[in-house]
C-alpha cells in the first residue's frame, strides 16, 4: 500500500514552489508590460510628430501657392483691394439701432455701452 500524503502537505509544497517560481515570473511579466507600454508611448509620440510635420509642410505649401497666386495678379492674398481692415465675426449694431421689443426689463432703457449692445 502506498503511503498517503495529506492534502495539507501537498498545499505547503506547492505554495513554496509557486512562491519561489511565481515571484520572478510575475516580476518579469510586469517589467515586460511596462517596457512595452513605454515603447508604444514612444512610437505614438514619434508618429504624432511625423503627422504634425506633414501638416506643417502641407500648410506651408498651400500658403506658398496662395502667395504666388496673389503675386501673379498683383494683389495681396490676405485682403481684397480697398479693404483696410477685415475682421470676421458678428457685427454689433449701435445701441441706438437696437430695439427693446424683446426686452424683459419692463420698458426700462439699457445703457449705451458695448456690453448693452451685446446683450440685445
Biotite code that builds the C-alpha atoms (Angstrom):
import biotite.structure as struc

atoms = struc.array([
    struc.Atom([0.000, 0.000, 0.000], chain_id="A", res_id=1, res_name="UNK", atom_name="CA", element="C"),
    struc.Atom([1.441, 3.367, -0.991], chain_id="A", res_id=2, res_name="UNK", atom_name="CA", element="C"),
    struc.Atom([1.950, 5.996, 1.661], chain_id="A", res_id=3, res_name="UNK", atom_name="CA", element="C"),
    struc.Atom([-0.879, 8.507, 1.916], chain_id="A", res_id=4, res_name="UNK", atom_name="CA", element="C"),
    struc.Atom([0.234, 12.135, 1.652], chain_id="A", res_id=5, res_name="UNK", atom_name="CA", element="C"),
    struc.Atom([-2.126, 14.515, 3.330], chain_id="A", res_id=6, res_name="UNK", atom_name="CA", element="C"),
    struc.Atom([-3.506, 17.330, 1.094], chain_id="A", res_id=7, res_name="UNK", atom_name="CA", element="C"),
    struc.Atom([-2.213, 19.902, 3.573], chain_id="A", res_id=8, res_name="UNK", atom_name="CA", element="C"),
    struc.Atom([1.376, 18.797, 2.916], chain_id="A", res_id=9, res_name="UNK", atom_name="CA", element="C"),
    struc.Atom([0.802, 18.993, -0.849], chain_id="A", res_id=10, res_name="UNK", atom_name="CA", element="C"),
    struc.Atom([-0.549, 22.546, -0.414], chain_id="A", res_id=11, res_name="UNK", atom_name="CA", element="C"),
    struc.Atom([2.519, 23.624, 1.574], chain_id="A", res_id=12, res_name="UNK", atom_name="CA", element="C"),
    struc.Atom([4.911, 22.237, -1.019], chain_id="A", res_id=13, res_name="UNK", atom_name="CA", element="C"),
    struc.Atom([3.012, 23.791, -3.938], chain_id="A", res_id=14, res_name="UNK", atom_name="CA", element="C"),
    struc.Atom([2.791, 27.185, -2.169], chain_id="A", res_id=15, res_name="UNK", atom_name="CA", element="C"),
    struc.Atom([6.534, 27.235, -1.581], chain_id="A", res_id=16, res_name="UNK", atom_name="CA", element="C"),
    struc.Atom([7.193, 26.194, -5.170], chain_id="A", res_id=17, res_name="UNK", atom_name="CA", element="C"),
    struc.Atom([4.768, 28.813, -6.570], chain_id="A", res_id=18, res_name="UNK", atom_name="CA", element="C"),
    struc.Atom([6.293, 31.495, -4.374], chain_id="A", res_id=19, res_name="UNK", atom_name="CA", element="C"),
    struc.Atom([9.791, 30.609, -5.457], chain_id="A", res_id=20, res_name="UNK", atom_name="CA", element="C"),
    struc.Atom([8.993, 30.338, -9.188], chain_id="A", res_id=21, res_name="UNK", atom_name="CA", element="C"),
    struc.Atom([5.978, 32.658, -9.407], chain_id="A", res_id=22, res_name="UNK", atom_name="CA", element="C"),
    struc.Atom([7.525, 35.814, -7.992], chain_id="A", res_id=23, res_name="UNK", atom_name="CA", element="C"),
    struc.Atom([10.261, 36.106, -10.662], chain_id="A", res_id=24, res_name="UNK", atom_name="CA", element="C"),
    struc.Atom([7.730, 35.129, -13.318], chain_id="A", res_id=25, res_name="UNK", atom_name="CA", element="C"),
    struc.Atom([5.270, 37.852, -12.252], chain_id="A", res_id=26, res_name="UNK", atom_name="CA", element="C"),
    struc.Atom([8.106, 40.365, -11.928], chain_id="A", res_id=27, res_name="UNK", atom_name="CA", element="C"),
    struc.Atom([9.203, 39.562, -15.490], chain_id="A", res_id=28, res_name="UNK", atom_name="CA", element="C"),
    struc.Atom([5.657, 39.921, -16.813], chain_id="A", res_id=29, res_name="UNK", atom_name="CA", element="C"),
    struc.Atom([5.258, 43.311, -15.109], chain_id="A", res_id=30, res_name="UNK", atom_name="CA", element="C"),
    struc.Atom([8.646, 44.568, -16.344], chain_id="A", res_id=31, res_name="UNK", atom_name="CA", element="C"),
    struc.Atom([7.859, 43.427, -19.879], chain_id="A", res_id=32, res_name="UNK", atom_name="CA", element="C"),
    struc.Atom([4.418, 45.045, -19.900], chain_id="A", res_id=33, res_name="UNK", atom_name="CA", element="C"),
    struc.Atom([5.781, 48.334, -18.526], chain_id="A", res_id=34, res_name="UNK", atom_name="CA", element="C"),
    struc.Atom([8.576, 48.284, -21.109], chain_id="A", res_id=35, res_name="UNK", atom_name="CA", element="C"),
    struc.Atom([6.072, 47.533, -23.847], chain_id="A", res_id=36, res_name="UNK", atom_name="CA", element="C"),
    struc.Atom([3.885, 50.429, -22.665], chain_id="A", res_id=37, res_name="UNK", atom_name="CA", element="C"),
    struc.Atom([6.857, 52.810, -22.771], chain_id="A", res_id=38, res_name="UNK", atom_name="CA", element="C"),
    struc.Atom([7.763, 51.658, -26.294], chain_id="A", res_id=39, res_name="UNK", atom_name="CA", element="C"),
    struc.Atom([4.171, 52.080, -27.503], chain_id="A", res_id=40, res_name="UNK", atom_name="CA", element="C"),
    struc.Atom([4.029, 55.569, -25.996], chain_id="A", res_id=41, res_name="UNK", atom_name="CA", element="C"),
    struc.Atom([7.314, 56.470, -27.704], chain_id="A", res_id=42, res_name="UNK", atom_name="CA", element="C"),
    struc.Atom([6.094, 55.122, -31.061], chain_id="A", res_id=43, res_name="UNK", atom_name="CA", element="C"),
    struc.Atom([2.830, 57.074, -30.780], chain_id="A", res_id=44, res_name="UNK", atom_name="CA", element="C"),
    struc.Atom([4.775, 60.231, -29.937], chain_id="A", res_id=45, res_name="UNK", atom_name="CA", element="C"),
    struc.Atom([7.042, 59.782, -32.974], chain_id="A", res_id=46, res_name="UNK", atom_name="CA", element="C"),
    struc.Atom([4.041, 59.131, -35.221], chain_id="A", res_id=47, res_name="UNK", atom_name="CA", element="C"),
    struc.Atom([2.339, 62.253, -33.862], chain_id="A", res_id=48, res_name="UNK", atom_name="CA", element="C"),
    struc.Atom([5.435, 64.323, -34.606], chain_id="A", res_id=49, res_name="UNK", atom_name="CA", element="C"),
    struc.Atom([5.518, 62.909, -38.133], chain_id="A", res_id=50, res_name="UNK", atom_name="CA", element="C"),
    struc.Atom([1.880, 63.811, -38.711], chain_id="A", res_id=51, res_name="UNK", atom_name="CA", element="C"),
    struc.Atom([2.463, 67.317, -37.354], chain_id="A", res_id=52, res_name="UNK", atom_name="CA", element="C"),
    struc.Atom([5.452, 67.717, -39.668], chain_id="A", res_id=53, res_name="UNK", atom_name="CA", element="C"),
    struc.Atom([3.361, 66.614, -42.653], chain_id="A", res_id=54, res_name="UNK", atom_name="CA", element="C"),
    struc.Atom([0.576, 69.024, -41.703], chain_id="A", res_id=55, res_name="UNK", atom_name="CA", element="C"),
    struc.Atom([3.070, 71.895, -41.341], chain_id="A", res_id=56, res_name="UNK", atom_name="CA", element="C"),
    struc.Atom([4.614, 71.113, -44.739], chain_id="A", res_id=57, res_name="UNK", atom_name="CA", element="C"),
    struc.Atom([1.193, 70.951, -46.399], chain_id="A", res_id=58, res_name="UNK", atom_name="CA", element="C"),
    struc.Atom([0.199, 74.265, -44.811], chain_id="A", res_id=59, res_name="UNK", atom_name="CA", element="C"),
    struc.Atom([3.442, 75.892, -45.932], chain_id="A", res_id=60, res_name="UNK", atom_name="CA", element="C"),
    struc.Atom([2.956, 74.611, -49.483], chain_id="A", res_id=61, res_name="UNK", atom_name="CA", element="C"),
    struc.Atom([-0.619, 75.905, -49.596], chain_id="A", res_id=62, res_name="UNK", atom_name="CA", element="C"),
    struc.Atom([0.442, 79.316, -48.266], chain_id="A", res_id=63, res_name="UNK", atom_name="CA", element="C"),
    struc.Atom([3.267, 79.470, -50.786], chain_id="A", res_id=64, res_name="UNK", atom_name="CA", element="C"),
    struc.Atom([0.842, 78.596, -53.583], chain_id="A", res_id=65, res_name="UNK", atom_name="CA", element="C"),
    struc.Atom([-1.610, 81.274, -52.418], chain_id="A", res_id=66, res_name="UNK", atom_name="CA", element="C"),
    struc.Atom([1.164, 83.853, -52.136], chain_id="A", res_id=67, res_name="UNK", atom_name="CA", element="C"),
    struc.Atom([2.463, 83.054, -55.620], chain_id="A", res_id=68, res_name="UNK", atom_name="CA", element="C"),
    struc.Atom([-1.086, 83.159, -56.993], chain_id="A", res_id=69, res_name="UNK", atom_name="CA", element="C"),
    struc.Atom([-1.607, 86.548, -55.325], chain_id="A", res_id=70, res_name="UNK", atom_name="CA", element="C"),
    struc.Atom([1.627, 87.995, -56.743], chain_id="A", res_id=71, res_name="UNK", atom_name="CA", element="C"),
    struc.Atom([0.710, 86.874, -60.265], chain_id="A", res_id=72, res_name="UNK", atom_name="CA", element="C"),
    struc.Atom([-2.373, 89.092, -60.122], chain_id="A", res_id=73, res_name="UNK", atom_name="CA", element="C"),
    struc.Atom([-0.516, 91.915, -58.302], chain_id="A", res_id=74, res_name="UNK", atom_name="CA", element="C"),
    struc.Atom([-2.839, 91.740, -55.302], chain_id="A", res_id=75, res_name="UNK", atom_name="CA", element="C"),
    struc.Atom([-2.313, 90.827, -51.702], chain_id="A", res_id=76, res_name="UNK", atom_name="CA", element="C"),
    struc.Atom([-3.738, 87.383, -50.973], chain_id="A", res_id=77, res_name="UNK", atom_name="CA", element="C"),
    struc.Atom([-4.795, 88.319, -47.445], chain_id="A", res_id=78, res_name="UNK", atom_name="CA", element="C"),
    struc.Atom([-7.341, 91.108, -48.058], chain_id="A", res_id=79, res_name="UNK", atom_name="CA", element="C"),
    struc.Atom([-9.377, 92.324, -51.027], chain_id="A", res_id=80, res_name="UNK", atom_name="CA", element="C"),
    struc.Atom([-8.412, 95.626, -52.626], chain_id="A", res_id=81, res_name="UNK", atom_name="CA", element="C"),
    struc.Atom([-9.807, 98.686, -50.877], chain_id="A", res_id=82, res_name="UNK", atom_name="CA", element="C"),
    struc.Atom([-10.450, 96.764, -47.658], chain_id="A", res_id=83, res_name="UNK", atom_name="CA", element="C"),
    struc.Atom([-8.256, 98.243, -44.956], chain_id="A", res_id=84, res_name="UNK", atom_name="CA", element="C"),
    struc.Atom([-9.324, 96.043, -42.055], chain_id="A", res_id=85, res_name="UNK", atom_name="CA", element="C"),
    struc.Atom([-11.159, 92.779, -42.465], chain_id="A", res_id=86, res_name="UNK", atom_name="CA", element="C"),
    struc.Atom([-12.241, 91.047, -39.261], chain_id="A", res_id=87, res_name="UNK", atom_name="CA", element="C"),
    struc.Atom([-14.587, 88.085, -39.287], chain_id="A", res_id=88, res_name="UNK", atom_name="CA", element="C"),
    struc.Atom([-17.253, 87.875, -36.651], chain_id="A", res_id=89, res_name="UNK", atom_name="CA", element="C"),
    struc.Atom([-20.708, 89.104, -35.794], chain_id="A", res_id=90, res_name="UNK", atom_name="CA", element="C"),
    struc.Atom([-21.390, 92.760, -36.355], chain_id="A", res_id=91, res_name="UNK", atom_name="CA", element="C"),
    struc.Atom([-22.722, 94.666, -33.385], chain_id="A", res_id=92, res_name="UNK", atom_name="CA", element="C"),
    struc.Atom([-25.260, 97.354, -34.154], chain_id="A", res_id=93, res_name="UNK", atom_name="CA", element="C"),
    struc.Atom([-25.000, 100.672, -32.295], chain_id="A", res_id=94, res_name="UNK", atom_name="CA", element="C"),
    struc.Atom([-27.178, 100.956, -29.224], chain_id="A", res_id=95, res_name="UNK", atom_name="CA", element="C"),
    struc.Atom([-29.498, 103.492, -30.883], chain_id="A", res_id=96, res_name="UNK", atom_name="CA", element="C"),
    struc.Atom([-30.463, 100.987, -33.589], chain_id="A", res_id=97, res_name="UNK", atom_name="CA", element="C"),
    struc.Atom([-31.306, 98.075, -31.311], chain_id="A", res_id=98, res_name="UNK", atom_name="CA", element="C"),
    struc.Atom([-34.911, 97.536, -30.350], chain_id="A", res_id=99, res_name="UNK", atom_name="CA", element="C"),
    struc.Atom([-36.165, 96.941, -26.844], chain_id="A", res_id=100, res_name="UNK", atom_name="CA", element="C"),
    struc.Atom([-39.198, 94.932, -28.062], chain_id="A", res_id=101, res_name="UNK", atom_name="CA", element="C"),
    struc.Atom([-37.917, 91.606, -26.695], chain_id="A", res_id=102, res_name="UNK", atom_name="CA", element="C"),
    struc.Atom([-36.569, 93.203, -23.547], chain_id="A", res_id=103, res_name="UNK", atom_name="CA", element="C"),
    struc.Atom([-37.856, 91.740, -20.248], chain_id="A", res_id=104, res_name="UNK", atom_name="CA", element="C"),
    struc.Atom([-36.859, 94.780, -18.213], chain_id="A", res_id=105, res_name="UNK", atom_name="CA", element="C"),
    struc.Atom([-40.367, 96.293, -18.261], chain_id="A", res_id=106, res_name="UNK", atom_name="CA", element="C"),
    struc.Atom([-39.659, 99.150, -20.675], chain_id="A", res_id=107, res_name="UNK", atom_name="CA", element="C"),
    struc.Atom([-36.532, 100.371, -18.931], chain_id="A", res_id=108, res_name="UNK", atom_name="CA", element="C"),
    struc.Atom([-33.831, 101.543, -21.318], chain_id="A", res_id=109, res_name="UNK", atom_name="CA", element="C"),
    struc.Atom([-30.431, 99.940, -21.049], chain_id="A", res_id=110, res_name="UNK", atom_name="CA", element="C"),
    struc.Atom([-27.130, 101.739, -21.148], chain_id="A", res_id=111, res_name="UNK", atom_name="CA", element="C"),
    struc.Atom([-25.465, 102.549, -24.467], chain_id="A", res_id=112, res_name="UNK", atom_name="CA", element="C"),
    struc.Atom([-22.100, 100.872, -23.749], chain_id="A", res_id=113, res_name="UNK", atom_name="CA", element="C"),
    struc.Atom([-20.650, 97.876, -25.604], chain_id="A", res_id=114, res_name="UNK", atom_name="CA", element="C"),
    struc.Atom([-21.981, 95.429, -23.007], chain_id="A", res_id=115, res_name="UNK", atom_name="CA", element="C"),
    struc.Atom([-25.521, 96.707, -23.572], chain_id="A", res_id=116, res_name="UNK", atom_name="CA", element="C"),
    struc.Atom([-25.152, 96.222, -27.324], chain_id="A", res_id=117, res_name="UNK", atom_name="CA", element="C"),
    struc.Atom([-24.034, 92.619, -26.812], chain_id="A", res_id=118, res_name="UNK", atom_name="CA", element="C"),
    struc.Atom([-26.992, 91.846, -24.534], chain_id="A", res_id=119, res_name="UNK", atom_name="CA", element="C"),
    struc.Atom([-29.572, 92.938, -27.124], chain_id="A", res_id=120, res_name="UNK", atom_name="CA", element="C"),
])
